[in-house]
Amino acid sequence: MGEYSILVVEDEHTLRRLLEYRLGKQYSVRTAANGDEALDRVAEGIPDLIISDIMMPKMDGFALQASLQEQKNTRAVPFIFLTAKADEHSRLKGMRTGVDDYITKPFDIEQLLSRIERLLERTKIFQTQLDARIGQDFSQKLMPKNLPRVEGYRAFFHNTPREHGGGDLFDWSEAWPGNYLFTIGDVMGKGLQAKFYAFSFLSYVRGTLHAMSRATRSPAELMKRVNQLLMEDQVMEETFASLLLMRWEPSRNLITYSNAGHCRPILVTPERTEVVSESDLILGLDPNADFTDETLELPPNSALIFYTDGLLEQQLRTGEMVGEKGLIGAASSALGRPDPINSVLNSILQKSISPNFEDDILVFWLEREG
């Protein structure tokens, strides 16, 4: 069974079985004897390509194609017509209605296979380009266009999505006067589905902040409400996310955060570099989960690093992953550098098997100057 599915619509039993047998060696094939049966098969599952005769009882090929083009979810399915009619009128009618190819009986099966392969490859390229454009659009909406500027502090941000990207998200706002709230998260999954869920999930966080900002400044309380909303929503059912909410009070040099299963922040000081706390339960598992606030005072000439797991999972030439230990080693020498994140990433890549990161990379560096 191939990765692509093909629906063969042909009223001649012998030819239908022959196509099912021959195409079935490379693709997942279903069959129908006429247009009516074909619509039933499509309702069971949309194929990647349809091969259809034109002259059939009950519903002919043109009527089948017209019916599928009326529906949004089947309008773009590639279509090949098989027919014994070699007249130019039928060919032109098929081309005008958006048929992708037209093969006259009798035909060579190798020729048909070649055209199927070419058409599916063209469709795959188009879908890849479309996914990339959609993914890029989502990525731009999930990442900040700038960072807060506060005297006595330096802030750096880096994000490199892998292909279409996954569910990484980052956001910030001045939620209260002189207090900034940062959202750093990772919705489980890869590709466009994770992008979509991350976009929806970020809306929960923003909505919760807007609704509760007057009642509490506790990231843990905000986290609890986000988790409840996530589990109550049927669209986001069985969606799991790690999330870190961090409130920054630069006037007091205080950072208060709540961590729901996300990567643990790393504190970098001139004397030491270390992980600063454990984390609570990931979001989406327990509607009654409780979360805790952690508060620390950021010393002068020190920094906090927040990041997603793509950084930790990069494979090194030793066969091990970077992990927290490797990140601590890379971060310890980056303090005070003009671009500390770039310093960290270069240090890791110098020890990696691959010259590039194999997963989405998101890093936020907040540094208090001396």
Secondary structure, 3 states (H helix, E strand, C coil): CCCCEEEEECCCHHHHHHHHHHHCCCCEEEEECCHHHHHHHHHHCCCCEEEEECCCCCCCHHHHHHHHHCCCCCCCCCEEEEECCCCHHHHHHHHHCCCCEEEECCCCHHHHHHHHHHHHHHHHHHHHHHHHHHHHHHHHHHCCCCCCCCCCEEEEEEEECCCCCEEEEEEEEEEECCEEEEEEEEEEEEHHHHHHHHHHHHHHHHHHHHHHCCCCCCHHHHHHHHHHHHHHCCCCCCCCEEEEEEEEECCCCEEEEEEECCCCCEEECCCCEEECCCCECCECCCCCCCCCCEEEECCCCEEEEEECCCCCCCEECCCCECHHHHHHHHHCCCCCCCCHHHHHHHHHHCCECCCCCCCCEEEEEEEECC
